[in-house]
Amino acid sequence: MTADTPPHFRYRLGLNQPAASPTARRMAEMAAAIGEETGGALVLDVYPESRLGPDPQMFADVQAGRLEFYLSGATLGGIAPASALPMMPFAFSDLDAVFAALDGGLGDAIRGELARSGLHAFRHSLLNGFHHITTSVRAIATADDFRGLKIRSPGGAFAADFFKTLGAEAGMVPFSGMYAALQARAFDGQSDPLGVVQSLRLYEVQTYLSLTGHWWSGFTLLAHDAAWRALPPDFQAAVERNAEKFALLQRRDVATVNEAGAKVLAGLGMQVNTADSAGIRARLGDFYARWKAKFDPATWRLLEAHADGLGA
């Protein structure tokens, strides 16, 4: 390379979502746009479907610099405690409230924690959606129906405590192994937005869909800080610009899928019911008190500024 030749970078982006999902498609489109804007000098190869390993491995790799970009789900709590707050049960009534928090002050707090751990987090989160419960054994109509169930959850102490409070047991298996685990009845059910139930074909191995809307989850686009800082400023600007553009498009795509999900899944044979979410929420007073005590009061107030109230 001569002094006049622009630097060339070939980076990888790992994520767990199916290749045909709106999320993976928009990340591929983002990568193509970045390549075009940089004249091919920055190539971002996108690997969906956990092709670079399960989420814990990809997260460890992006922290260590073995992976340059990673689209993270609910795996950040160990280094960014505030990242758990958007999942607080029944905190948000709609997507506008969620993204007002995450594109603003609460998101700034989360991004600050990630930066202190050597990760550059892009401002605009992607959408996964409000979670509902699918099961193979019985519908969830009231809080009592959770008792004795083993539920595959996103992992972490937060989700484990939520289900334990309701008398259920939370367990974890990598996203890519969820279908097989449910098929083998290693779990009675799972917690995810309706788009995930469709994209992973969980309707083939789960009978009941109970609309609980118990918490929200999304995705955070991360870059290893040293890899990010190695990019020239105009390349960084191209990435930031397209990360925002395609995050907003992905939000719209996934919202549309989730909104139609109950009808689609009923058509695919699932038995759909609306749970008593108010009754479930009423059981969580001690849960809210425990978790509020774990956070800095100023950070908790950033959640409350956009939440509907969080119990005792």
C-alpha positions in Angstrom: 0.0 0.0 0.0 1.3 3.4 -0.9 0.8 6.6 1.1 -2.1 7.5 -1.2 -3.9 4.2 -0.7 -6.7 4.3 1.9 -6.4 1.8 4.8 -8.3 -1.4 4.4 -10.1 -3.1 7.2 -12.0 -6.4 7.2 -14.1 -6.8 10.3 -16.6 -9.4 11.4 -20.1 -8.9 13.0 -21.6 -11.8 14.9 -25.2 -12.2 15.9 -27.5 -15.0 16.9 -30.6 -14.2 14.8 -31.7 -16.4 11.9 -30.3 -15.3 8.5 -33.8 -14.7 7.1 -34.9 -12.6 10.1 -35.4 -8.8 9.7 -32.5 -8.3 12.1 -30.0 -10.3 10.2 -31.2 -8.8 6.9 -30.9 -5.3 8.1 -27.4 -5.9 9.5 -26.4 -7.3 6.1 -27.8 -4.2 4.4 -25.9 -2.0 6.9 -22.7 -3.8 6.1 -23.2 -3.4 2.4 -23.9 0.3 2.7 -20.8 0.8 4.8 -18.7 -1.0 2.2 -20.2 1.2 -0.5 -19.6 4.4 1.3 -16.0 3.6 2.1 -15.3 2.5 -1.4 -14.7 -1.1 -0.3 -12.0 -0.1 2.2 -14.1 -1.2 5.2 -15.6 -4.7 4.7 -17.9 -5.9 7.5 -18.7 -9.6 7.1 -22.0 -10.5 8.9 -22.3 -13.9 10.5 -25.9 -14.6 11.7 -27.3 -17.8 13.4 -24.5 -18.0 16.0 -22.1 -19.1 13.3 -19.2 -17.5 15.3 -20.3 -19.4 18.4 -23.0 -19.0 21.1 -23.6 -15.6 22.7 -21.3 -16.0 25.7 -18.5 -16.9 23.3 -19.2 -14.0 20.9 -19.5 -11.6 23.9 -16.1 -12.8 25.3 -14.6 -12.5 21.9 -15.7 -8.9 21.3 -14.4 -8.0 24.8 -11.0 -9.6 24.0 -10.8 -8.1 20.5 -11.0 -11.5 18.8 -14.3 -10.2 17.2 -14.7 -6.6 16.1 -18.5 -6.2 16.1 -21.2 -8.1 18.0 -25.0 -7.6 18.2 -25.7 -8.4 21.8 -29.0 -9.4 23.4 -29.4 -9.8 27.2 -25.7 -10.7 27.8 -24.4 -7.4 29.1 -25.3 -7.4 32.8 -22.0 -8.6 34.0 -20.2 -5.5 32.9 -23.1 -3.0 32.4 -25.6 -3.5 35.3 -27.8 -0.7 34.0 -28.4 -2.8 30.8 -30.8 -4.9 32.8 -33.2 -2.0 33.6 -35.0 -2.0 30.2 -36.1 -5.6 31.0 -37.7 -4.6 34.3 -41.1 -6.4 34.2 -44.1 -4.3 33.1 -42.0 -1.1 33.2 -43.0 0.1 29.7 -46.4 0.3 28.1 -45.2 0.8 24.5 -42.2 1.0 22.2 -42.2 4.8 22.2 -41.5 4.8 26.0 -38.8 2.2 25.6 -36.8 4.0 22.9 -37.3 7.4 24.6 -35.4 5.9 27.5 -32.8 4.0 25.5 -32.1 6.7 22.9 -31.8 9.2 25.8 -30.5 9.3 29.4 -30.9 5.6 30.4 -29.1 4.6 27.2 -26.3 7.0 27.9 -25.8 5.4 31.3 -25.7 1.9 29.7 -23.3 3.1 27.0 -21.1 4.7 29.6 -20.8 1.5 31.5 -19.9 -0.4 28.3 -17.3 2.2 27.3 -15.6 1.7 30.7 -15.3 -2.0 29.8 -13.7 -1.3 26.4 -16.8 -1.5 24.2 -18.2 1.1 21.9 -22.0 0.9 22.0 -24.0 2.5 19.2 -26.7 4.8 20.3 -29.8 3.3 18.5 -30.8 -0.1 20.0 -32.5 -2.6 17.8 -35.8 -4.2 18.6 -36.5 -7.7 19.8 -39.8 -6.8 21.5 -42.2 -7.4 24.4 -41.9 -11.0 25.7 -44.7 -13.5 26.0 -44.7 -17.1 27.3 -45.0 -20.2 25.2 -45.4 -23.6 26.9 -46.0 -27.2 26.0 -47.9 -28.2 29.2 -50.5 -25.5 29.9 -51.5 -22.0 29.2 -50.5 -19.2 31.5 -53.7 -17.4 32.5 -52.8 -16.2 36.0 -49.6 -15.9 38.1 -50.4 -19.2 39.7 -49.9 -21.0 36.4 -46.2 -20.4 36.5 -45.8 -22.6 39.5 -43.6 -25.6 38.9 -42.7 -24.8 35.3 -39.1 -24.7 33.9 -38.8 -21.8 31.5 -35.9 -21.1 29.1 -35.0 -17.5 29.7 -32.4 -15.1 28.3 -30.2 -15.9 31.3 -28.9 -14.0 34.2 -29.9 -13.3 37.8 -32.6 -10.9 36.8 -34.6 -13.4 34.8 -34.0 -16.2 37.3 -35.3 -14.0 40.1 -38.4 -13.0 38.1 -39.5 -16.6 37.4 -38.5 -17.8 41.0 -40.8 -15.1 42.4 -43.6 -16.6 40.4 -42.8 -20.1 41.5 -41.1 -21.2 38.2 -37.5 -22.2 37.5 -35.5 -20.3 34.9 -32.9 -22.1 32.8 -30.6 -21.2 30.0 -29.6 -22.8 26.7 -28.0 -20.9 23.8 -30.4 -19.3 21.4 -29.3 -21.5 18.6 -30.2 -24.6 20.7 -33.6 -23.5 22.0 -35.7 -25.4 19.4 -34.0 -28.7 20.2 -34.2 -28.1 24.0 -37.9 -27.4 23.8 -38.5 -30.4 21.4 -36.7 -32.6 23.9 -38.8 -31.2 26.7 -35.8 -30.0 28.6 -37.9 -27.0 29.3 -41.7 -26.6 29.7 -41.7 -23.2 27.9 -39.8 -20.1 27.0 -39.9 -16.3 27.1 -39.5 -14.3 23.8 -41.3 -11.9 21.5 -43.6 -13.2 18.9 -41.2 -12.6 16.0 -38.8 -15.1 17.6 -41.5 -17.7 18.1 -42.1 -17.4 14.3 -38.5 -17.3 13.1 -37.4 -20.2 15.2 -40.6 -22.2 14.4 -41.3 -22.7 18.1 -44.9 -23.3 17.2 -43.8 -26.8 16.1 -42.6 -27.7 19.6 -44.9 -25.5 21.8 -48.7 -25.7 22.1 -49.7 -22.6 24.1 -49.0 -19.0 23.6 -49.9 -16.8 26.5 -49.8 -13.1 25.9 -48.1 -11.6 29.0 -46.0 -8.8 27.7 -44.0 -9.2 30.9 -40.8 -7.5 29.8 -39.0 -5.9 26.8 -35.7 -6.8 25.2 -33.6 -5.5 22.4 -30.2 -5.7 20.8 -27.2 -3.5 21.3 -24.6 -3.1 18.5 -21.1 -3.2 20.0 -17.6 -2.8 18.7 -14.4 -3.6 20.4 -13.0 -0.2 21.3 -9.5 -0.6 19.9 -10.9 -1.9 16.6 -13.3 1.0 16.5 -10.6 3.6 17.3 -8.4 2.1 14.5 -10.9 3.3 11.9 -10.4 6.7 10.3 -12.9 9.3 11.4 -14.7 9.3 8.0 -15.1 5.5 8.3 -16.5 5.9 11.8 -18.9 8.4 10.5 -20.1 6.0 7.8 -20.6 3.2 10.4 -22.5 5.5 12.8 -24.7 6.9 10.1 -25.7 3.5 8.8 -26.0 1.9 12.2 -28.6 4.5 13.0 -30.4 4.2 9.6 -30.7 0.4 9.7 -31.5 0.2 13.4 -34.5 2.4 12.8 -35.6 0.3 9.8 -35.1 -2.9 11.8 -37.3 -1.5 14.6 -40.1 -0.9 12.1 -39.7 -4.3 10.5 -39.8 -6.2 13.8 -42.6 -4.2 15.2 -44.7 -5.1 12.2 -43.9 -8.8 12.7 -44.6 -8.7 16.4 -47.9 -6.9 16.0 -49.3 -9.6 13.6 -47.7 -12.4 15.6 -50.6 -13.6 17.7 -52.9 -14.0 14.7 -50.2 -15.7 12.6 -49.3 -18.1 15.4 -52.9 -19.0 16.0 -53.2 -19.8 12.3 -50.2 -22.1 12.7 -52.0 -24.1 15.4 -51.0 -22.5 18.7 -53.6 -22.0 21.4 -53.5 -18.3 22.2 -54.8 -16.6 25.3 -54.3 -13.3 27.0 -52.9 -13.6 30.5 -53.9 -11.6 33.6 -50.8 -9.4 33.4 -52.0 -7.1 36.1 -52.3 -10.1 38.5 -48.8 -11.2 37.6 -47.4 -7.8 38.1 -49.2 -7.6 41.5 -47.0 -10.5 42.7 -43.8 -8.6 42.1 -43.7 -6.1 44.9 -40.7 -7.8 46.7 -39.0 -8.3 43.3 -39.1 -4.6 42.5 -37.9 -3.7 46.0 -34.9 -6.1 45.7 -33.8 -4.9 42.3 -34.3 -1.2 43.0 -31.9 -1.6 46.0 -29.2 -2.9 43.6 -29.0 0.2 41.4 -27.8 3.7 42.0 -30.8 5.9 42.7 -30.0 8.3 39.9 -29.8 5.4 37.4 -33.1 4.1 38.6 -34.7 7.5 38.1 -33.6 7.4 34.5 -35.8 4.3 34.1 -38.7 5.8 36.1 -38.7 8.8 33.9 -40.2 6.7 31.1 -41.8 3.8 33.0 -45.4 3.4 34.1 -44.5 2.7 37.7 -42.5 -0.1 39.2 -44.4 -1.3 42.3 -43.2 -0.9 45.8 
